[in-house]
Amino acid sequence: MGLKEQLQQDMKTALKAGEKERLGVVRMALAAIKQVEIDSRKTLDDAGILATLQKMIKQRRDSLNQFEQAGRDDLAAKEKTEIDCLTGYLPTQLDAAALDTLIDQVIADLGASSPADMGKVMGALKAKAAGQVDMGAASARVKARLAS
């Protein structure tokens, strides 16, 4: 079953179970996917859907930080719920040790040696670990590796 079909099935399940919050999040995700499909005029595969979900999660994390700084705990809790629900559709995230190993492997494969090679390393890392890595955290680790 593809990711889109899984979302549609989860929407039906949440509707039948009366889970209003989950239903809203899943509907929002399906609407975002549909909007990307309309804008790009093509049907998204699982990789495209993952990219859309990751973008939604990133937006919610940014909002969460702003709400916490503003002291809006009610809105922050809503964002946390949405993040938790959307994260369930992402593949298992790599732990720190596995990420470091993958970064070292990509750097060795490309022969990268300076911060000028950051773009090449990040591009290769994104291709190898799509959906499994928070690219913001990975970027900081790659920068530290290339600087030393």
DSSP file (Angstrom, degrees, kcal/mol; ACC not computed):
  #  RESIDUE AA STRUCTURE BP1 BP2  ACC     N-H-->O    O-->H-N    N-H-->O    O-->H-N    TCO  KAPPA ALPHA  PHI   PSI    X-CA   Y-CA   Z-CA
    1    1 A M              0   0    0      0, 0.0     2,-0.0     0, 0.0     0, 0.0   0.000 360.0 360.0 360.0 132.0    0.0    0.0    0.0
    2    2 A G     >  -     0   0    0      1,-0.1     4,-2.1     4,-0.0     5,-0.1  -0.224 360.0-106.0 -75.7 169.8    1.3    3.4   -1.0
    3    3 A L  H  > S+     0   0    0      1,-0.2     4,-2.2     2,-0.2     5,-0.1   0.877 119.3  51.7 -65.9 -39.2    1.6    6.3    1.4
    4    4 A K  H  > S+     0   0    0      2,-0.2     4,-2.3     1,-0.2    -1,-0.2   0.913 110.2  48.5 -65.5 -41.9   -1.3    8.2   -0.2
    5    5 A E  H  > S+     0   0    0      1,-0.2     4,-2.5     2,-0.2    -1,-0.2   0.881 109.6  53.6 -64.3 -37.3   -3.5    5.1    0.2
    6    6 A Q  H  X S+     0   0    0     -4,-2.1     4,-2.6     2,-0.2    -2,-0.2   0.912 108.7  49.0 -62.8 -42.7   -2.4    4.8    3.8
    7    7 A L  H  X S+     0   0    0     -4,-2.2     4,-2.0     2,-0.2    -2,-0.2   0.916 111.7  48.9 -63.0 -42.9   -3.4    8.4    4.5
    8    8 A Q  H  X S+     0   0    0     -4,-2.3     4,-1.9     2,-0.2    -2,-0.2   0.902 112.3  48.3 -65.0 -40.0   -6.8    7.8    2.8
    9    9 A Q  H  X S+     0   0    0     -4,-2.5     4,-2.3     1,-0.2    -2,-0.2   0.906 111.0  50.4 -65.4 -41.6   -7.4    4.6    4.9
   10   10 A D  H  X S+     0   0    0     -4,-2.6     4,-2.7     1,-0.2    -1,-0.2   0.840 106.7  55.8 -65.5 -32.7   -6.4    6.4    8.1
   11   11 A M  H  X S+     0   0    0     -4,-2.0     4,-2.2     2,-0.2    -1,-0.2   0.928 109.3  46.0 -64.4 -44.4   -8.8    9.2    7.2
   12   12 A K  H  X S+     0   0    0     -4,-1.9     4,-2.4     2,-0.2    -2,-0.2   0.912 113.4  49.4 -63.7 -42.4  -11.6    6.7    7.0
   13   13 A T  H  X S+     0   0    0     -4,-2.3     4,-2.2     1,-0.2    -2,-0.2   0.920 111.8  47.6 -63.6 -44.8  -10.6    5.0   10.2
   14   14 A A  H  X>S+     0   0    0     -4,-2.7     5,-2.1     2,-0.2     4,-0.9   0.871 111.4  52.0 -65.3 -36.5  -10.4    8.3   12.1
   15   15 A L  H  <5S+     0   0    0     -4,-2.2     3,-0.5    -5,-0.2    -2,-0.2   0.925 112.3  44.7 -65.0 -44.9  -13.8    9.4   10.7
   16   16 A K  H  <5S+     0   0    0     -4,-2.4    -2,-0.2     1,-0.2    -1,-0.2   0.856 115.2  48.1 -67.9 -34.7  -15.4    6.1   11.9
   17   17 A A  H  <5S-     0   0    0     -4,-2.2    -1,-0.2    -5,-0.2    -2,-0.2   0.564 109.4-121.7 -84.1  -8.4  -13.7    6.3   15.3
   18   18 A G  T  <5 +     0   0    0     -4,-0.9     2,-1.4    -3,-0.5    -3,-0.2   0.756  55.6 155.1  74.9  24.7  -14.6    9.9   15.9
   19   19 A E     >< +     0   0    0     -5,-2.1     4,-2.5     1,-0.2    -1,-0.2  -0.674  15.3 177.9 -86.0  88.7  -11.0   11.1   16.3
   20   20 A K  H  > S+     0   0    0     -2,-1.4     4,-2.3     1,-0.2    -1,-0.2   0.884  73.8  49.0 -64.3 -41.9  -11.5   14.7   15.2
   21   21 A E  H  > S+     0   0    0      2,-0.2     4,-2.0     1,-0.2    -1,-0.2   0.946 115.1  43.3 -65.2 -47.9   -7.9   15.9   15.8
   22   22 A R  H  > S+     0   0    0      1,-0.2     4,-2.7     2,-0.2     5,-0.2   0.903 112.8  53.7 -63.7 -41.2   -6.4   13.0   13.8
   23   23 A L  H  X S+     0   0    0     -4,-2.5     4,-2.6     1,-0.2    -1,-0.2   0.911 108.6  49.8 -59.6 -43.3   -9.0   13.3   11.1
   24   24 A G  H  X S+     0   0    0     -4,-2.3     4,-2.2     2,-0.2    -1,-0.2   0.900 111.9  47.3 -63.3 -41.3   -8.2   17.0   10.7
   25   25 A V  H  X S+     0   0    0     -4,-2.0     4,-2.3     2,-0.2    -2,-0.2   0.920 113.3  47.3 -67.9 -43.6   -4.5   16.4   10.4
   26   26 A V  H  X S+     0   0    0     -4,-2.7     4,-2.6     2,-0.2     5,-0.2   0.914 112.7  49.4 -66.0 -41.8   -4.9   13.6    7.9
   27   27 A R  H  X S+     0   0    0     -4,-2.6     4,-2.4    -5,-0.2    -1,-0.2   0.907 110.4  51.4 -61.6 -40.5   -7.3   15.7    5.8
   28   28 A M  H  X S+     0   0    0     -4,-2.2     4,-2.2    -5,-0.2    -2,-0.2   0.900 110.2  49.0 -63.4 -40.5   -4.9   18.6    5.9
   29   29 A A  H  X S+     0   0    0     -4,-2.3     4,-2.3     2,-0.2    -2,-0.2   0.922 111.7  48.2 -65.2 -44.1   -2.0   16.4    4.7
   30   30 A L  H  X S+     0   0    0     -4,-2.6     4,-2.5     1,-0.2    -2,-0.2   0.880 111.1  51.4 -63.8 -37.6   -4.1   15.0    1.9
   31   31 A A  H  X S+     0   0    0     -4,-2.4     4,-2.3     2,-0.2    -1,-0.2   0.901 109.9  49.2 -65.5 -40.6   -5.2   18.5    0.9
   32   32 A A  H  X S+     0   0    0     -4,-2.2     4,-2.1     2,-0.2    -2,-0.2   0.902 112.0  48.6 -65.2 -40.3   -1.5   19.6    0.8
   33   33 A I  H  X S+     0   0    0     -4,-2.3     4,-2.3     2,-0.2    -2,-0.2   0.928 111.6  49.3 -64.2 -45.0   -0.6   16.6   -1.3
   34   34 A K  H  X S+     0   0    0     -4,-2.5     4,-2.4     1,-0.2    -2,-0.2   0.887 109.5  52.6 -61.6 -39.5   -3.4   17.3   -3.7
   35   35 A Q  H  X S+     0   0    0     -4,-2.3     4,-2.7     2,-0.2    -1,-0.2   0.907 109.4  48.3 -64.3 -41.9   -2.4   21.0   -3.9
   36   36 A V  H  X S+     0   0    0     -4,-2.1     4,-2.6     2,-0.2     5,-0.2   0.904 111.4  51.2 -64.2 -40.3    1.2   20.0   -4.8
   37   37 A E  H  X>S+     0   0    0     -4,-2.3     5,-1.2     2,-0.2     4,-1.2   0.899 112.3  45.9 -63.6 -40.6   -0.2   17.6   -7.5
   38   38 A I  H  <5S+     0   0    0     -4,-2.4    -2,-0.2     2,-0.2    -1,-0.2   0.928 114.1  48.1 -67.6 -44.9   -2.3   20.3   -9.0
   39   39 A D  H  <5S+     0   0    0     -4,-2.7    -2,-0.2     1,-0.2    -1,-0.2   0.892 120.2  36.7 -63.5 -40.3    0.5   22.8   -9.0
   40   40 A S  H  <5S-     0   0    0     -4,-2.6    -1,-0.2     2,-0.2    -2,-0.2   0.582 101.3-134.4 -89.9  -9.9    3.0   20.4  -10.5
   41   41 A R  T  <5S+     0   0    0     -4,-1.2     2,-0.3    -5,-0.2    -3,-0.2   0.849  71.7  92.8  58.0  38.4    0.4   18.8  -12.8
   42   42 A K  S   <S-     0   0    0     -5,-1.2     2,-0.4    -6,-0.2    -2,-0.2  -0.984  81.8-101.6-152.4 157.2    1.6   15.3  -12.0
   43   43 A T        -     0   0    0     -2,-0.3     2,-0.2    -3,-0.1     5,-0.1  -0.659  40.7-124.4 -81.8 132.4    0.7   12.6   -9.5
   44   44 A L        -     0   0    0     -2,-0.4     2,-0.1   -11,-0.1   -40,-0.1  -0.522  17.4-147.0 -78.3 140.8    3.2   12.4   -6.6
   45   45 A D     >  -     0   0    0     -2,-0.2     4,-2.3   -42,-0.0     5,-0.2  -0.338  42.8 -84.0 -89.1-177.1    4.9    9.1   -5.8
   46   46 A D  H  > S+     0   0    0      1,-0.2     4,-2.6     2,-0.2     5,-0.2   0.860 130.1  54.6 -60.1 -35.8    5.8    8.1   -2.3
   47   47 A A  H  > S+     0   0    0      2,-0.2     4,-2.2     1,-0.2    -1,-0.2   0.912 109.8  46.7 -64.9 -41.5    9.1   10.2   -2.4
   48   48 A G  H  > S+     0   0    0      2,-0.2     4,-2.1     1,-0.2    -2,-0.2   0.883 112.3  50.0 -66.3 -38.8    7.1   13.3   -3.3
   49   49 A I  H  X S+     0   0    0     -4,-2.3     4,-2.6     2,-0.2    -2,-0.2   0.909 109.6  51.4 -66.1 -41.5    4.5   12.7   -0.6
   50   50 A L  H  X S+     0   0    0     -4,-2.6     4,-2.7     1,-0.2    -2,-0.2   0.914 108.9  51.1 -60.1 -42.8    7.3   12.2    1.9
   51   51 A A  H  X S+     0   0    0     -4,-2.2     4,-2.1     1,-0.2    -1,-0.2   0.901 110.6  49.1 -62.2 -40.5    8.8   15.5    0.9
   52   52 A T  H  X S+     0   0    0     -4,-2.1     4,-2.1     2,-0.2    -2,-0.2   0.917 112.0  47.9 -64.8 -43.6    5.4   17.2    1.3
   53   53 A L  H  X S+     0   0    0     -4,-2.6     4,-2.4     1,-0.2    -2,-0.2   0.894 110.7  51.5 -64.6 -39.6    5.0   15.7    4.7
   54   54 A Q  H  X S+     0   0    0     -4,-2.7     4,-2.5     1,-0.2    -1,-0.2   0.895 108.9  51.1 -64.0 -39.1    8.5   16.8    5.8
   55   55 A K  H  X S+     0   0    0     -4,-2.1     4,-2.3     2,-0.2    -1,-0.2   0.907 110.1  49.7 -63.7 -41.0    7.8   20.3    4.6
   56   56 A M  H  X S+     0   0    0     -4,-2.1     4,-2.1     2,-0.2    -2,-0.2   0.906 111.1  49.1 -64.1 -41.1    4.5   20.3    6.7
   57   57 A I  H  X S+     0   0    0     -4,-2.4     4,-2.3     2,-0.2    -2,-0.2   0.911 109.9  51.5 -64.6 -42.0    6.4   19.1    9.7
   58   58 A K  H  X S+     0   0    0     -4,-2.5     4,-2.2     1,-0.2    -2,-0.2   0.914 109.2  50.5 -61.4 -42.9    9.1   21.7    9.3
   59   59 A Q  H  X S+     0   0    0     -4,-2.3     4,-2.2     1,-0.2    -1,-0.2   0.905 111.2  48.8 -61.3 -40.9    6.4   24.4    9.1
   60   60 A R  H  X S+     0   0    0     -4,-2.1     4,-2.7     2,-0.2    -1,-0.2   0.856 108.6  52.8 -69.9 -34.4    4.8   23.2   12.3
   61   61 A R  H  X S+     0   0    0     -4,-2.3     4,-2.3     2,-0.2    -1,-0.2   0.905 109.6  49.3 -65.7 -39.8    8.1   23.0   14.1
   62   62 A D  H  X S+     0   0    0     -4,-2.2     4,-1.9     2,-0.2    -2,-0.2   0.928 113.3  46.3 -63.0 -44.3    8.8   26.6   13.2
   63   63 A S  H  X S+     0   0    0     -4,-2.2     4,-2.9     1,-0.2     5,-0.2   0.899 109.2  55.7 -63.7 -40.6    5.3   27.6   14.4
   64   64 A L  H  X S+     0   0    0     -4,-2.7     4,-2.5     1,-0.2     5,-0.2   0.925 107.3  49.0 -58.3 -46.1    5.8   25.6   17.6
   65   65 A N  H  X S+     0   0    0     -4,-2.3     4,-2.1     1,-0.2    -1,-0.2   0.911 112.9  47.5 -60.7 -42.7    9.0   27.5   18.4
   66   66 A Q  H  X S+     0   0    0     -4,-1.9     4,-1.7     2,-0.2    -2,-0.2   0.906 112.3  48.9 -66.9 -41.2    7.2   30.8   17.8
   67   67 A F  H  X>S+     0   0    0     -4,-2.9     5,-2.7     2,-0.2     4,-0.5   0.892 111.4  49.8 -66.1 -39.0    4.2   29.9   19.9
   68   68 A E  H ><5S+     0   0    0     -4,-2.5     3,-0.7    -5,-0.2    -1,-0.2   0.895 110.5  50.0 -66.2 -39.1    6.4   28.7   22.8
   69   69 A Q  H 3<5S+     0   0    0     -4,-2.1    -1,-0.2     1,-0.2    -2,-0.2   0.841 111.9  48.6 -66.6 -32.0    8.3   32.0   22.7
   70   70 A A  H 3<5S-     0   0    0     -4,-1.7    -1,-0.2    -5,-0.2    -2,-0.2   0.518 114.8-117.2 -85.5  -5.2    5.1   33.9   22.7
   71   71 A G  T <<5 +     0   0    0     -3,-0.7     2,-1.3    -4,-0.5    -3,-0.2   0.721  66.0 143.7  77.8  20.8    3.7   31.9   25.6
   72   72 A R     >< +     0   0    0     -5,-2.7     4,-2.1     1,-0.2    -1,-0.2  -0.653  14.9 166.9 -94.4  79.3    0.8   30.5   23.6
   73   73 A D  H  > S+     0   0    0     -2,-1.3     4,-2.3     1,-0.2    -1,-0.2   0.806  71.1  58.8 -65.5 -31.3    0.7   27.0   25.2
   74   74 A D  H  > S+     0   0    0      2,-0.2     4,-1.4     1,-0.2    -1,-0.2   0.933 111.4  39.8 -65.3 -45.1   -2.7   26.2   23.7
   75   75 A L  H  > S+     0   0    0      2,-0.2     4,-2.1     1,-0.2    -2,-0.2   0.851 113.3  55.7 -72.2 -34.1   -1.5   26.7   20.1
   76   76 A A  H  X S+     0   0    0     -4,-2.1     4,-2.3     1,-0.2    -2,-0.2   0.897 105.8  51.9 -63.9 -40.0    1.9   25.0   20.8
   77   77 A A  H  X S+     0   0    0     -4,-2.3     4,-2.1     1,-0.2    -1,-0.2   0.885 108.3  51.5 -64.1 -38.5    0.0   21.9   22.0
   78   78 A K  H  X S+     0   0    0     -4,-1.4     4,-2.0     2,-0.2    -1,-0.2   0.915 110.1  48.7 -64.0 -43.0   -2.0   21.8   18.8
   79   79 A E  H  X S+     0   0    0     -4,-2.1     4,-2.6     1,-0.2    -2,-0.2   0.897 109.4  52.8 -64.6 -40.2    1.2   22.1   16.7
   80   80 A K  H  X S+     0   0    0     -4,-2.3     4,-2.6     1,-0.2    -1,-0.2   0.907 108.3  51.0 -61.5 -41.9    2.8   19.2   18.8
   81   81 A T  H  X S+     0   0    0     -4,-2.1     4,-2.2     1,-0.2    -1,-0.2   0.915 111.4  47.5 -61.5 -43.7   -0.2   17.0   18.1
   82   82 A E  H  X S+     0   0    0     -4,-2.0     4,-2.6     2,-0.2     5,-0.2   0.902 111.6  50.4 -65.6 -41.2    0.0   17.7   14.4
   83   83 A I  H  X S+     0   0    0     -4,-2.6     4,-2.6     1,-0.2    -2,-0.2   0.929 110.7  49.6 -62.0 -45.4    3.7   17.0   14.4
   84   84 A D  H  X S+     0   0    0     -4,-2.6     4,-0.9     1,-0.2    -2,-0.2   0.905 112.7  47.2 -61.0 -42.3    3.2   13.7   16.2
   85   85 A C  H  < S+     0   0    0     -4,-2.2     3,-0.5     1,-0.2     4,-0.3   0.933 115.4  44.0 -66.4 -46.1    0.5   12.6   13.8
   86   86 A L  H >< S+     0   0    0     -4,-2.6     3,-1.7     1,-0.2     4,-0.3   0.854 106.0  61.5 -68.9 -34.9    2.5   13.6   10.7
   87   87 A T  H >< S+     0   0    0     -4,-2.6     3,-1.4     1,-0.3    -1,-0.2   0.787  90.0  71.0 -63.2 -27.1    5.7   12.0   12.0
   88   88 A G  T 3< S+     0   0    0     -4,-0.9    -1,-0.3    -3,-0.5    -2,-0.2   0.698  95.1  53.8 -62.3 -19.0    4.0    8.7   12.1
   89   89 A Y  T <  S+     0   0    0     -3,-1.7    -1,-0.3    -4,-0.3    -2,-0.2   0.536  91.4  91.2 -93.6  -8.3    4.0    8.6    8.3
   90   90 A L  S <  S-     0   0    0     -3,-1.4     3,-0.1    -4,-0.3    42,-0.1  -0.530  85.7-101.9 -84.2 153.9    7.8    9.2    7.9
   91   91 A P        -     0   0    0      0, 0.0    -1,-0.1     0, 0.0    -2,-0.1  -0.257  58.6 -69.8 -65.8 164.4   10.3    6.3    7.7
   92   92 A T        -     0   0    0      1,-0.1     2,-0.2    -4,-0.0    -4,-0.0  -0.323  57.5-121.1 -57.9 131.3   12.2    5.5   10.9
   93   93 A Q        -     0   0    0     -3,-0.1    40,-0.2     1,-0.1     2,-0.2  -0.486  23.5-111.9 -77.8 144.4   14.7    8.3   11.6
   94   94 A L        -     0   0    0     38,-2.7    40,-0.2    -2,-0.2    -1,-0.1  -0.496  30.8-125.4 -72.0 142.4   18.5    7.5   11.7
   95   95 A D     >  -     0   0    0     -2,-0.2     4,-2.4     1,-0.1     5,-0.2  -0.316  32.6 -94.7 -80.6 173.8   20.1    7.8   15.1
   96   96 A A  H  > S+     0   0    0      1,-0.2     4,-2.5     2,-0.2     5,-0.2   0.878 123.0  49.4 -60.0 -42.4   23.1   10.0   15.7
   97   97 A A  H  > S+     0   0    0      2,-0.2     4,-2.2     1,-0.2    -1,-0.2   0.919 112.8  46.6 -65.8 -43.3   25.7    7.2   15.3
   98   98 A A  H  > S+     0   0    0      2,-0.2     4,-2.4     1,-0.2    -1,-0.2   0.881 112.5  51.1 -66.4 -37.3   24.1    5.9   12.0
   99   99 A L  H  X S+     0   0    0     -4,-2.4     4,-2.7     2,-0.2    -2,-0.2   0.923 109.7  49.5 -64.6 -44.6   23.9    9.5   10.7
  100  100 A D  H  X S+     0   0    0     -4,-2.5     4,-2.5     2,-0.2    -2,-0.2   0.901 111.4  49.8 -61.2 -41.0   27.6   10.1   11.5
  101  101 A T  H  X S+     0   0    0     -4,-2.2     4,-2.2     2,-0.2    -1,-0.2   0.923 111.8  47.9 -62.8 -44.7   28.5    6.9    9.7
  102  102 A L  H  X S+     0   0    0     -4,-2.4     4,-2.5     2,-0.2    -2,-0.2   0.900 111.4  50.3 -64.2 -41.2   26.5    7.9    6.7
  103  103 A I  H  X S+     0   0    0     -4,-2.7     4,-2.7     2,-0.2     5,-0.2   0.930 110.9  49.0 -62.7 -45.4   28.0   11.4    6.6
  104  104 A D  H  X S+     0   0    0     -4,-2.5     4,-2.3     1,-0.2    -1,-0.2   0.900 111.6  50.1 -60.8 -40.0   31.5    9.9    6.8
  105  105 A Q  H  X S+     0   0    0     -4,-2.2     4,-2.7     2,-0.2    -2,-0.2   0.920 111.5  47.0 -65.2 -44.3   30.7    7.5    4.0
  106  106 A V  H  X S+     0   0    0     -4,-2.5     4,-2.3     2,-0.2     6,-0.2   0.916 112.4  50.1 -64.4 -43.1   29.4   10.3    1.8
  107  107 A I  H  X>S+     0   0    0     -4,-2.7     5,-1.6     1,-0.2     4,-1.3   0.914 113.4  46.3 -61.6 -42.6   32.4   12.5    2.5
  108  108 A A  H  <5S+     0   0    0     -4,-2.3    -2,-0.2    -5,-0.2    -1,-0.2   0.909 111.5  51.4 -66.4 -42.1   34.7    9.6    1.7
  109  109 A D  H  <5S+     0   0    0     -4,-2.7    -2,-0.2     1,-0.2    -1,-0.2   0.888 117.6  38.3 -62.5 -39.5   32.8    8.7   -1.5
  110  110 A L  H  <5S-     0   0    0     -4,-2.3    -1,-0.2    -5,-0.2    -2,-0.2   0.646 103.3-128.6 -86.6 -15.3   32.9   12.3   -2.8
  111  111 A G  T  <5 +     0   0    0     -4,-1.3    -3,-0.2    -5,-0.2     2,-0.1   0.804  43.9 174.6  69.9  28.8   36.4   13.0   -1.6
  112  112 A A      < +     0   0    0     -5,-1.6    -1,-0.2    -6,-0.2    -2,-0.1  -0.440  14.7 160.4 -70.9 140.4   35.1   16.2    0.1
  113  113 A S        +     0   0    0      1,-0.2    -1,-0.1    -2,-0.1    -2,-0.0   0.485  52.5  42.0-138.8 -10.0   37.7   18.0    2.1
  114  114 A S  S >  S-     0   0    0     34,-0.1     3,-2.2     1,-0.0    -1,-0.2  -0.911  84.5-101.5-139.3 165.1   36.6   21.6    2.7
  115  115 A P  G >  S+     0   0    0      0, 0.0     3,-1.5     0, 0.0     4,-0.2   0.704 114.3  73.2 -59.6 -18.1   33.5   23.6    3.5
  116  116 A A  G 3  S+     0   0    0      1,-0.3     3,-0.4     2,-0.1     4,-0.2   0.737  90.9  58.1 -67.4 -21.1   33.3   24.5   -0.2
  117  117 A D  G <> S+     0   0    0     -3,-2.2     4,-2.2     1,-0.2    -1,-0.3   0.337  74.4 105.8 -88.8   6.5   32.2   20.9   -0.8
  118  118 A M  H <> S+     0   0    0     -3,-1.5     4,-2.7     1,-0.2     5,-0.2   0.876  75.6  52.5 -56.2 -43.5   29.2   21.3    1.5
  119  119 A G  H  > S+     0   0    0     -3,-0.4     4,-2.2    -4,-0.2    -1,-0.2   0.906 110.0  47.5 -62.3 -43.5   26.6   21.4   -1.3
  120  120 A K  H  > S+     0   0    0     -4,-0.2     4,-2.2     2,-0.2    -1,-0.2   0.919 113.8  47.7 -63.8 -43.2   27.8   18.2   -3.0
  121  121 A V  H  X S+     0   0    0     -4,-2.2     4,-2.6     1,-0.2    -2,-0.2   0.925 112.5  48.2 -65.0 -45.1   27.8   16.4    0.3
  122  122 A M  H  X S+     0   0    0     -4,-2.7     4,-2.5    -5,-0.2    -1,-0.2   0.887 110.8  51.8 -64.6 -38.6   24.3   17.6    1.3
  123  123 A G  H  X S+     0   0    0     -4,-2.2     4,-1.8    -5,-0.2    -1,-0.2   0.929 113.2  43.7 -62.6 -45.6   22.9   16.7   -2.1
  124  124 A A  H  X S+     0   0    0     -4,-2.2     4,-2.0     2,-0.2    -2,-0.2   0.889 113.8  51.5 -66.6 -39.2   24.3   13.1   -1.9
  125  125 A L  H  X S+     0   0    0     -4,-2.6     4,-2.4     1,-0.2    -2,-0.2   0.903 108.5  51.1 -64.9 -41.2   23.2   12.8    1.7
  126  126 A K  H  < S+     0   0    0     -4,-2.5    -1,-0.2     1,-0.2    -2,-0.2   0.885 110.6  49.4 -63.5 -38.5   19.7   13.9    0.9
  127  127 A A  H >< S+     0   0    0     -4,-1.8     3,-0.5     1,-0.2    -1,-0.2   0.882 115.5  42.9 -68.0 -38.1   19.5   11.3   -1.9
  128  128 A K  H 3< S+     0   0    0     -4,-2.0    -2,-0.2     1,-0.2    -1,-0.2   0.826 124.7  31.6 -78.6 -32.0   20.8    8.5    0.3
  129  129 A A  T >X S+     0   0    0     -4,-2.4     3,-1.8    -5,-0.2     4,-0.8  -0.166  76.1 169.6-122.7  39.9   18.7    9.2    3.4
  130  130 A A  T <4 S-     0   0    0     -3,-0.5    -3,-0.1     1,-0.3    -4,-0.1  -0.327  76.4  -2.0 -58.2 123.5   15.5   10.7    2.0
  131  131 A G  T 34 S+     0   0    0      2,-0.3    -1,-0.3    -2,-0.1    -5,-0.0   0.283 117.6  84.1  82.5 -11.3   13.0   11.0    4.8
  132  132 A Q  T <4 S+     0   0    0     -3,-1.8   -38,-2.7   -39,-0.1     2,-0.4   0.506  85.7  52.6-101.1  -5.6   15.2    9.4    7.4
  133  133 A V  S  < S-     0   0    0     -4,-0.8     2,-0.9   -40,-0.2    -2,-0.3  -0.988  75.7-126.2-136.7 138.4   17.2   12.5    8.4
  134  134 A D     >  -     0   0    0     -2,-0.4     4,-2.3   -40,-0.2     3,-0.5  -0.764  27.5-153.6 -76.7 109.5   16.4   16.0    9.6
  135  135 A M  H  > S+     0   0    0     -2,-0.9     4,-2.2     1,-0.2    -1,-0.2   0.754  88.7  60.3 -65.5 -24.3   18.4   17.8    7.1
  136  136 A G  H  > S+     0   0    0      2,-0.2     4,-1.4     1,-0.2    -1,-0.2   0.931 109.7  41.3 -65.7 -44.9   18.9   20.8    9.4
  137  137 A A  H  > S+     0   0    0     -3,-0.5     4,-1.7     1,-0.2    -2,-0.2   0.887 114.7  52.4 -68.4 -38.8   20.6   18.7   12.0
  138  138 A A  H  X S+     0   0    0     -4,-2.3     4,-2.8     1,-0.2     5,-0.2   0.879 104.2  57.4 -64.5 -37.3   22.6   16.9    9.3
  139  139 A S  H  X S+     0   0    0     -4,-2.2     4,-2.5     1,-0.2    -1,-0.2   0.911 105.9  48.9 -60.6 -43.6   23.8   20.2    7.8
  140  140 A A  H  X S+     0   0    0     -4,-1.4     4,-2.0     1,-0.2    -1,-0.2   0.897 112.5  48.4 -63.8 -39.9   25.3   21.2   11.1
  141  141 A R  H  X S+     0   0    0     -4,-1.7     4,-2.2     2,-0.2    -2,-0.2   0.908 112.1  48.4 -68.0 -41.2   27.1   17.8   11.4
  142  142 A V  H  X S+     0   0    0     -4,-2.8     4,-2.7     2,-0.2     5,-0.2   0.921 110.7  51.4 -64.1 -43.2   28.4   18.0    7.8
  143  143 A K  H  X S+     0   0    0     -4,-2.5     4,-1.8     1,-0.2    -1,-0.2   0.906 110.4  48.8 -60.8 -41.8   29.7   21.5    8.4
  144  144 A A  H  X S+     0   0    0     -4,-2.0     4,-1.1     2,-0.2    -1,-0.2   0.902 112.3  48.8 -64.5 -41.3   31.5   20.5   11.5
  145  145 A R  H  < S+     0   0    0     -4,-2.2     3,-0.4     1,-0.2    -2,-0.2   0.918 113.8  44.9 -65.3 -43.8   33.1   17.5    9.7
  146  146 A L  H  < S+     0   0    0     -4,-2.7    -1,-0.2     1,-0.2    -2,-0.2   0.777 108.6  57.5 -74.3 -24.8   34.2   19.5    6.8
  147  147 A A  H  <        0   0    0     -4,-1.8    -1,-0.2    -5,-0.2    -2,-0.2   0.767 360.0 360.0 -74.8 -25.0   35.6   22.4    8.9
  148  148 A S     <        0   0    0     -4,-1.1    -1,-0.2    -3,-0.4    -2,-0.2   0.474 360.0 360.0 -89.4 360.0   37.9   20.0   10.8
